[in-house]
Amino acid sequence: MTNFILSSFIFIFFQPTIQIDSLQPCIPLFLPPPIAFLLTHFTCLPNYPYHKKVLSPPPALSLIFLGNQVFFYPQILYDRHEFSGYYLLPSTLFDHTALSFIHFSGHTIQDFLQGLFTCDVHTLIPNTGSATLLCQHQGKTIASGILCLRSNNEAQLFLAQDLVAKVCDILHPYAQLSRVTITASSDLTYAYTEASPPSDMPATPFSHTWRADGLSLVCLQTKPYIALCSGPREVITTWAAQRVHPTIKRLTSWQALLVQHGHVLVSSDVSGLFTPNMLSLVPSKTVSLNKGCYLGQEVIARTYHLGQVKRFLHTFHTNMIQVPLPAGTVLTLPQADQKAHVVQSGIQDNTLWFQAVMPEISSPFEFLFQDTRYPDPLLFQANPYPVTYS
């Protein structure tokens, strides 16, 4: 409470003004839940874990609420025009991504990872990474993610949160033989987007930085800029509050963004259903055919060279249905009497985006969706969307 009164006194009587491009410092107040609750309702903010509002009349304060933390900013000027109320900027923060990561450490870390994952780990140097898959011996994809080499002795794998325990169980026997330590993280993982790379974040695909306070930043792509941000709760929420007032979007918008830009992140609902060949990732930097043996490599390479793949990953968008299709949803292709299996989907701007593994068919692309939530099957058309998968 002392911090609250002191901060209010500073802003009310001094009212400093800062330009938007220098909006870095803030005053964090770590308040007990009852006080945060009263502040949230007193300022009429909606019940959402991350809010922004500029209070007026002056002195104007910009308040950001993240859980029990409240951040105060002074009055902000945009091109000499004062703003009050809610406002949106081009940058976007996704505070729920359904992602987590596994930490690896050991003296033989690159050799250990090289024999398990599909990317060529020996081509990586510290602070670089690659999209990758973990497969069964039979060639089916267990998990997909982003493998980041922190140093010659440390690495991290970002993957679907609901697959962390399964992947750790699979890798544990190999880790014991190689004297590698595997740790499942409890840190939060956010995502952040802008039109171009910010000056304080990694700026080339799959490059990453690690800060002393525990925050890690991983660049997925640059046009538009997409990054993963992970760290302890207090660290990452403080970092998020210091960004230049991003728009906050939901998990389904994040998944739509992944679909639009060809990022394939397998969840537990489709784990073990598809080979990398079916995910249209062979050959690629994600799945190497030249690096030597790894789990599933023989089946993946033989399938590619013999041309035996009958189903591939396709990306679609439609306005005819505006609810996400859960991963693993089976759609019927009426014109071909075939099935399409949804890998991931999301909603953005009232448009459904989804990836589906299905045979090659000609347009029009019609899908029959049957779900217990609806009394009758839903027939809808979707437009194909060309994309390179990674």
N, C-alpha and C positions, 0 to 999 in steps of 0.2 A: 504494500500500500504506500510505503514511503517513496518507492521508485515511481509509482503512478503519479503521486502529487508533485514530485520534483520534475518529472518529465512534462506534465501539464503546465507547470509554472514557466519552464524554459520556453515552450512554444507559444504560450499565450502572451508573454510579455516581450519576447524578443522576435518571434515570427521570422526566422531566417528564410530566405528564398534560394532555391538551388535550381540549376538548369537540368533538364531531363537526362542529358548525356553524362552527367556526373552523379546520378542518383545511385550511389553505392552505400553510404553509411546510413544506419538507422539505429533506433534505440529499442532493443528488445526488452520486453517486460514479461517475465515468467510468472503468471498469476495463478492462484488456486482456481479450480473449476468453477466455484460459485461466483467469483468476481468476474471471470471471463464470461460466464453466462449472463450476468447482469449487464456487462458492457455491451455484449452482442445485442441484447434485446433493447437496451437503452438507445442504441444508435439505429434501431430498426433494420438490422441486417438480416437477410434470410438465413435459414438454418443450413449452412453449407460449410465445409471445413476450411475454406479459404475465401475470404471476402475482401473487397476493397471499397472504400467509400470516402469521398472528400466531404468534410462537414463545412457547411456555410450557414450563416454569414461569417466573414473573417473574424478571428483568425482561422484560416483553413488548415485542417489537419488531415492527413491521409492515414487511415487506420487499416491495418491488415491483420486479420484473425486467422491463426492456424492452431486449431486445438486450443490449448491453454495459453498460447503465446499471443501477445498483442504487440504489434510493431507500429511506432509512430513515425510519420514522415512530416516534414514541414510543407508549407504551401508550395505547389508546383506550377510552373508557367510553361505553356506550350506556345512557342512563337508569339510571346507577349499576350496571349489570350488566356485568361483564367478559366479553369474548369471546375465544376462542382457536380456532385452526384456521381452516378456510375459512369464509367467510360471503358472503352475497349481499345486495345492496341494490337498491331500485327503479330507480336510474339504470343505464343500459346504454351501453357503449362498443363501437363497431364499428371495429376497427383495420384492417379491409380492406373497402373499399367499391367497388373497381374504378373509382373516379372520379379525375379529375385536372382541371386547369384551364388555360385559355389567357389570357394577359395582353395587353391592348390599351392602347396609349398614343398620344396625338396630340391636336392642337388641335381637330380636327373629329371627335372620337370618337363623339359622339351621332349626327351626320348619317351617319357611316360605318356604324354599327350599325343605324340606322333603315332603311337601304336593303337590308339583308341578312337580318335576323332578323324573325320573325313578330310579336313583341310590339311595343307602341308605346313605343319607347325615349325619345321626347320627353316622356313623362309621368313619367319617372324623375328623381329628384333624388339628389344624392350620398348614399351609404349606404343606398340602396334598390335593389331588384332585381325581377326577374320571371322566371317560367318562360318558355321560348321554344323555338323550333325553327329549324333551318336547313334550307331545302328546295332541291331542284333547280328549274330553270326549268319542268320538267314537273309540278311540284307534289308530288313524292315527298319524304318526310322523310329527310334525310341524318343529322341528329343532333338530339337534344333536350338541354336542360340548364337551368341557372339563370344568368341574366345579371345581374351585379352592377355597378352604377355606383359606383366608388370616389370619383371626383371628376369635374369637367368635362373632365378630360384622361385619365382612366384608367378601365378597366373589366376585369372578369374573367368568364369563361364556364366554369362547372363542367359537365363532360360525361363520358361514358364514356371511360375511359383508352385503350381500343383505337381510338377515333375521333379522337384529338387530331391525329395526323399528317395524316390525311385532311382534316380541317376546315382545318388550317393551309394545306395545299396549295391548297384551294379558295379561301380568303380572301386568299391572298398577292397575286394580281394586283390585286384591288380595293384592298388596303392600300397598294400602291405608288402607285396613282393618287391616293389620299387622304392620302398621307404619314403613314400610321399604322403603328406598329411592333407586330408580333405575336410573342409569345414563348411557347413551350410550357414549362410549369412542370415541374420535377422534384421539387417538394415532395410530402409525403405528404398524403392527405386521409382523415380519420377522420369518423365520425358519432357523435353523442351524443344520448341521449334521456333525458327525465325526465317525470314526470307533469305538471309545470308549469314555466314558464321560470325558470332560475336567475337570481339577482340580478346576476351578473357577465357575462351573455350577452345578445345582442340578443333582444328579446321580442316583436316583431311580424313576421308572415310576410314573408320576403324582405328584412328589414332585416339589416344586417351591420356589423361593426366590424373595424378593422384596427389591430393593435397594433404598437408600435415594434420589437418583437423579430421581426416577420415573421409572427406568427400571425393568421389571418383566421377569423372566426366568422360563419356565415350561418344565419339562422333559416329553416327550411322551413315549419314550422307550430307552433302553440302547444298544441293539445289532441289528443294528447299533444305535448309539446315535442320537436321534432326539429331538430337543427342539424348543419351541415357544419363541420368544423374542419380547416384546412389550414395548413401551414407547414413550415419546414426540419425535418429529422428530430429533431435535439436539442431544438428548441423545442417541437414538438408532443408528443414523448414526455414531456418534463418537464411540460407542461400536463396531459397525460392522467394522469400519476402524482399530480398535485395534486387531481384530482377526488375526490369523496367516495366512494371505493371502488366504482366501478361494476362491474356484471356485464359480462364480456367475451363477445361472441357472434360467430359466424362470418359470412362473406359471405352465405351462403344465408338467414340470419335477417334481415340487412339488406335483401335483395331482397324477402323476404316482407313486411317492414314497408312498403316502398315500394308494393307491390301493394295492401296493405290500405288505404292512405290515398290512393290514386289518383294517385301520382306516376309519370309515364311517362318512363323513361330508356331511350332507344334505344341499343343496342349495335351493334357492327359486323356481327353476324350477321343483323340485320334492317334495316340501313341501306339506304335506297332502295327499300323494299318497300311502304310505306304512305303514303298522303296524310294530312295532318292531319285531314281529314274522317273517314277510317277510324279514326283514333285518338280519335274523339269529342271533339275539341278545338276545333271550329268551331261558333259563335263563342265566344271566351273571352278572358280577359286574356292567355293564352298566344298566341293567334292572333287578331290584330285584322283586321277587315274594313273598317275606316274610316280607317286611318292613311295610306293611299297605297301606292305601289308598293314591293315587295320581291321577292326571289327566289321564284317560284312563286305570287305573289299572284293573278294573273289566273285560273289554273286552280283554285285553292282557292276563290275567290269564286264563279266560275261554277258549280262543282260544288255548292256550298252553295245557291245561289239556284235552280238547276234541280232540286234534290232527286234527284241521280243516285247517291247513295251506297247501296250494297247490302250493305256489310259495316261493322261497327262494333266498337269495343273493348268487351269484356266481362270482368268479374272473377269468378273462381270459387275455391272452396276444397273440398278433399276429403281424407278419411282413407284412401281406398282405395288410394292410391299415395303413397309416401313418399320419392320421389327427385325432385330438381329436374328440370324439363323445360328443356333448353337453349333459349335464344332462337333462334327460327327453326324449332323443331320443328313439324311438320305433323301435326295430329290429324284423324282422320276422324270425321265426324258420321254414324253409321250410319242414323239415322232420317230424315235429310234428304239423304243422299248428297252431302254438302258437306264442305268442309275448314275447319279452324280453324288459324290460325297464331299460335304462342306469341310474345308480345313479351318478357315477362320472368316469372320464377317464383322461388319460394323456399320453404324449409321452416321452419316455426316450430311448436314444441310438437307434433311428429309430424303436422302438417297441411300439405299442399301448397297454396300460394296461387299463382295464375297469372292473367296477363292474356292474352287471345287475341282476335285480329281474326277475326270470323266473321259469317255472316248471322244475322238474327233467326230464332230457332226457338222452339218451345214446349217446355215441360218434359215428361218428364224429360230432363235434359241428360246424354247419354251420349257418351263419347269413346273412340275406338279408337286406342291408342298402339302403334306398331310401331317397334322399335329393334333394331339388330344385337346389343345386349347380351342380348336376350331371345329365346329360340327361337320363342315364339308371340306373336301380338298380344295386348295387354292391354286389356280392355274395363273402363272404370270410369265411375262416375257422379260428378258434381260439383254443388255447390250454388251458385247465383248469389249474388253479394254486391254490394248496391247501393253505389255510390261515385260521387263527383263527381271527374272527372279534371282534373289540373292539370299 
